[in-house]
Amino acid sequence: MADVKVDLKKCEGAGVCAEVCPMKVYDMVDVGGKKKAQPTRAEDCIMCMACVNSCPAGAITVE
């Protein structure tokens, strides 16, 4: 299973990861009054790296 992590300090809330993920791993959730990406369905990740490659802030890692 993939280990999907979002660095909330780096995440700008652009939502690109949620848009490009074919498995719908991410939800945009409220964190301290700002929308941030959360890998709520990490178990569904197929490690395509679309999220990693498209995140403008470089906030996502998948191992």
C-alpha positions as CSV (number, residue, x, y, z in Angstrom):
1,M,0.0,0.0,0.0
2,A,1.2,3.5,-0.8
3,D,2.2,5.9,1.9
4,V,0.7,9.2,0.8
5,K,1.6,12.3,2.8
6,V,0.7,16.0,2.4
7,D,2.9,18.6,4.1
8,L,0.3,20.9,5.4
9,K,2.8,23.7,5.9
10,K,3.6,23.6,2.2
11,C,0.0,22.9,0.9
12,E,-1.5,26.0,-0.7
13,G,-4.9,24.5,-1.2
14,A,-4.8,24.7,-5.0
15,G,-6.7,21.4,-5.2
16,V,-4.8,20.3,-8.3
17,C,-4.1,16.9,-6.6
18,A,-7.8,16.2,-6.1
19,E,-8.5,17.1,-9.7
20,V,-5.8,15.0,-11.3
21,C,-6.0,11.9,-9.1
22,P,-7.7,9.1,-11.0
23,M,-8.5,7.2,-7.8
24,K,-10.0,10.2,-5.9
25,V,-7.6,9.8,-3.0
26,Y,-7.8,13.4,-1.9
27,D,-10.4,15.6,-0.3
28,M,-10.0,19.3,0.4
29,V,-10.7,19.9,4.1
30,D,-10.7,22.9,6.3
31,V,-7.5,23.2,8.3
32,G,-7.2,26.4,10.4
33,G,-9.7,28.3,8.1
34,K,-7.9,27.3,4.9
35,K,-8.7,24.4,2.5
36,K,-5.9,21.8,2.5
37,A,-5.5,18.5,0.7
38,Q,-5.9,15.3,2.8
39,P,-5.3,11.8,1.4
40,T,-8.5,10.4,2.9
41,R,-8.5,7.3,0.7
42,A,-4.7,6.6,0.6
43,E,-5.5,2.9,0.4
44,D,-6.8,3.4,-3.1
45,C,-3.6,5.1,-4.4
46,I,-2.1,3.3,-7.4
47,M,1.1,5.3,-7.2
48,C,0.7,7.0,-10.6
49,M,2.4,10.1,-9.2
50,A,0.0,12.5,-10.9
51,C,-0.5,14.4,-7.6
52,V,3.2,14.6,-6.9
53,N,4.0,15.9,-10.4
54,S,1.2,18.4,-10.5
55,C,1.3,19.9,-7.0
56,P,2.5,23.5,-7.4
57,A,3.8,23.7,-3.9
58,G,5.6,20.3,-3.9
59,A,3.7,19.4,-0.8
60,I,3.0,15.7,-1.6
61,T,5.1,12.6,-1.3
62,V,4.1,9.1,-2.2
63,E,6.2,6.1,-1.2
